[in-house]
Amino acid sequence: MITIGLTGGIGSGKSTVAQMFRELGVPVYDSDAEAKQLMTTSPDVKAGIISLLGEQAYDENQLNRDFIANKAFSNKDILEKLNAIVHPVVREHFYQWRKEQSAPYVIQESALIFENGIQDQYDLVILVTAPLQMRVERVVERDQVSQEKVHYRIKNQMDDQLKIELADFLIENTDWEATQKKVNRLHTTLLKLAEPRF
Ligand code: ATP
């Protein structure tokens, strides 16, 4: 089994592409969703977050998302410490999940593969891109947030140009049908690459 990373900046369409692969029968691990889940279900993560941010990080057993987001996005040091608590647990959870899959290849969707310098954990990495203004418009529409907020979040991510140099496959997601065709083609390529060689 080979392991494929799927990444892309905010609003590029990673989750959309991930869903297309799922519909082709490919097991996809959504790191962001799993990380959020583990922040309430993993006792180690929960204890780490409380010791970093205090009891206010949780209401009862529910994650206090706004409180955590405000702390993490206004202070780089806190964000790094938070990532250091959550990422190793997600990584281990992903490895366990992968063991349970039986497929020629699996995909891990993660927003920050290149930012975190973890591309070597994958056999190959797919990058999803779209023009900046299109990404901003998509996120404004999807999350009902201001353009400024989206620009601010994008500024914290690595420039697409640098990511393109590091990626193995590129999906320019500007048109739904063209993206679906690219995903279908890439699926065929990845199945061939995953075939055992003797
Ligand atoms: P984030 O990093 O914020 O999670 P993402 O990269 O996963 O974003 P998606 O959630 O897949 O991006 O897409 C952002 C929005 O753009 C969604 O509302 C999605 O439906 C829409 N979208 C994605 N691809 C296309 C497309 N090719 N044409 C039109 N709309 C699209």
Residues whose N, C-alpha, C, O or C-beta is under 5 A from the ligand:
A	BS01	ATP	G8 G9 I10 G11 S12 G13 K14 S15 T16 R138 R142 N173 T174 D175 W176
